[in-house]
């Protein structure tokens, strides 16, 4: 295998750059005492609905998926709501909080093409990128809308090369979502998975509890590596680990190596 340089670093958006748990403030404000469970059911169903729609061949954009999954969560809990409350919660997805290390990490990678590839609809992504101030550092914000099928479909990852003009071996794809990391690796991208919840920490958390709460269950279901036969190339603890990772030499199958550009 020939030596290749990393030309682009492409990020997942939700859960990777943007903290999906930051909706908990608005869910708790709207439904005191229920915010935590609403937040976790909402995110779980949001992902599930994206996969179900892909399998069914019945595409609806991620805004519709996000709306439907919020309705599911509230209906599941038997919570009455009006359109004003519902819309106020829903709109938080246009202004999700950045992870604290995101801006500094992206600023340190200015020598690469930086982009987002997300299941989010284009208008959702444009809004949250604009709100967070990342517009100036990104070469592209890519929605799967163009393919009308959600990650981890291979068709979604094809958008990286067609948009950025960078071949898969020259891309480092970064995601906190294990399903996404596996999908990207299966497609042929080099992958860094952000392991924000180490196995030992989660196990201690679960063993210490009399019953497993919604947040802990979410961590167990969505924040550990999947057993799908495709493993990421790298495991990192946070976005701030990326500069050091990219400074490491790339070793090819022949054993040759060279440092990546900084």
FENJOGI-V532958 format. One record per pair of residues at least 6 apart in sequence whose C-alpha atoms are under 7 Angstrom apart, sorted by the first residue. I is the first residue (numbers start at 1). J is the second residue. Records with the same first field share a line. If there is no record, write none. Layout:
I = J + J
This chain:
1 = 252 + 253 + 254
2 = 252
3 = 252
4 = 170
5 = 170 + 260
6 = 170 + 171 + 172 + 260
7 = 112 + 113 + 166 + 170 + 171
8 = 112 + 113 + 114 + 170 + 171 + 172
9 = 112 + 113 + 114 + 115 + 171 + 172 + 173
10 = 114 + 115 + 116 + 117 + 172 + 173 + 174
11 = 115 + 116 + 117 + 173 + 174 + 175
12 = 116 + 117 + 118 + 174 + 175
13 = 116 + 118
14 = 20
15 = 176 + 177
16 = 175 + 176
17 = 98 + 99 + 102
18 = 96 + 97 + 98 + 99
19 = 96 + 97 + 98 + 99
20 = 96
21 = 39
22 = 96 + 97
23 = 39 + 92
24 = 35 + 36 + 39
26 = 89
27 = 35 + 38 + 39 + 89
28 = 34 + 35 + 36
30 = 85
36 = 214
37 = 214
38 = 73 + 74
40 = 214 + 215 + 218
41 = 73
42 = 69 + 70 + 73
45 = 69
46 = 65 + 66 + 69
49 = 65
50 = 65 + 150
51 = 150
53 = 59
54 = 149 + 150
59 = 148 + 149
61 = 121 + 145
62 = 119 + 120 + 121
63 = 121
67 = 90
94 = 124 + 127 + 128
95 = 128 + 131
96 = 128
98 = 132
101 = 239 + 240
102 = 239
105 = 239 + 240
108 = 243
109 = 243
111 = 262
113 = 139
114 = 138 + 139
115 = 138 + 139 + 140 + 141
116 = 140 + 141 + 142
117 = 141 + 142 + 143
118 = 142 + 143 + 144
119 = 143 + 144 + 150 + 151
120 = 143
121 = 143 + 145
122 = 143 + 145
129 = 135
144 = 150 + 156
147 = 155 + 156
149 = 156
150 = 156
151 = 180
152 = 179 + 180 + 183
154 = 187
157 = 184
161 = 167 + 168
168 = 188 + 189
169 = 188 + 189 + 190
171 = 189 + 190
172 = 189 + 190 + 191 + 192
173 = 189 + 190 + 191 + 192
174 = 191 + 192 + 193
175 = 181 + 192 + 193 + 194
176 = 193 + 194 + 195
177 = 222 + 223
178 = 223 + 224 + 225 + 226
179 = 226
181 = 191 + 193 + 232
182 = 230 + 231 + 232
184 = 191
185 = 191 + 230 + 231 + 232
186 = 230
190 = 233
191 = 232 + 233 + 234
192 = 232 + 233 + 234 + 235 + 236
193 = 232 + 234 + 235 + 236
194 = 235 + 236 + 237 + 238
195 = 235 + 236 + 237
196 = 237 + 238
197 = 223
206 = 212
246 = 260
247 = 259 + 260 + 262
248 = 259 + 260
249 = 257 + 258 + 259 + 260
250 = 257 + 258 + 259 + 260
251 = 257
